Amino acid sequence: MSTSKLHQRIVRHSASRGAASPDVWGIYEPDTGSIQYICADPATKKAALIDVAWNFDPQQYRFSTESMDQVLDLVRENGLTVDWVLDTHPHADHVMASAHLKERTGAPNAIGDKVHEIAALWAEIYNLPDAFAPARDFDRLLAEGETFRLGELEMRVMLSPGHTLGSITYVCGDAAFTHDTLMQPDVGTSRADFPGGDTEQLWDSIQAILALPVDTRLFVGHDYGAEGRDEPMWEATVAAHKARNRHVKDGTSRKDWIKRRDERDATLPLPDRILAALQINLRGGRLPPVEEDGHAYLKLPVNRF
């Protein structure tokens, strides 16, 4: 039996540092290496849930709720009230819990407003021209620079394209949730080869994130461990990334990084959940409508990738 912590459901609390600094809980989901977040205002206990997973078994095509249950248990244990259900982008490697969390908490759900463009792209790939309607499935579609309240704190939206054309970063005080842009400093950066992805845009997005104050806590979307490290990590400051991120530390050439990223991405397989996950995530985490036999079905493109 493996003793690696990469196979365990790990929770860590990154405590508020004072004024305009949220409490952050990271909850590691081992099946996909995803990190889910609770961001909370210490003064009012108002919380946002960010990038929470609806567990999906890609072999049996069955769903379960242990990840969202774990997140909601933490909410209750810490006396929090959920004000927002947020996603940074339509995920390729896990199914979002957005619709279920909205139903269970009563909080509005939100994602970046360029999800319209992502939906149009994937509607063509699936040949499902009328399947996706983001304005129907999300309460808020958030634009670059838009702000909203989390208790006494302000959350700001940064458009961070590259991994997808509509990815966003949520900045709350001294915390930024950077989704699939950066990995941990000992790993580097995320891929940009999915439909709508763009390596040059990803570089620019990363540079904008690294221009935040140096003590900003950056919370990444995934971790799969690294050489010599068999436990998941997901938090590092801007200063740490600028000093030692193996792909984009200070002094890195834009041209060299783009070449390295493109070469690396060309060797990567599709995630095993992507063709199911995108079809659900572009509906806000809802399955397709049930058919006359009482079951829902997914449509998978053949020979498109």
Secondary structure, 3 states (H helix, E strand, C coil): CCCCHHHCCCEEEECCCCCCCCEEEEEEECCCCEEEEEEECCCCCEEEEECCEEEEECCCCEEECHHHHHHHHHHHHCCCEEEEEECCCCCCCCEECHHHHHHHHCCCEEEECCHHHHHHHHHHHHCCCCCCCHHHHCCEEECCCCEEEECCEEEEEEECCCCCCCCEEEEECCEEEEECCECCCCCCECCCCCCCCCHHHHHHHHHHHHCCCCCCEEEECECCCECCECCCCCEEEHHHHHHHCCCCCCCCCHHHHHHHHHHHHCCCCCCCCHHHHHHHHCCCCCCCCCCCCCCCCCCCCCCCC
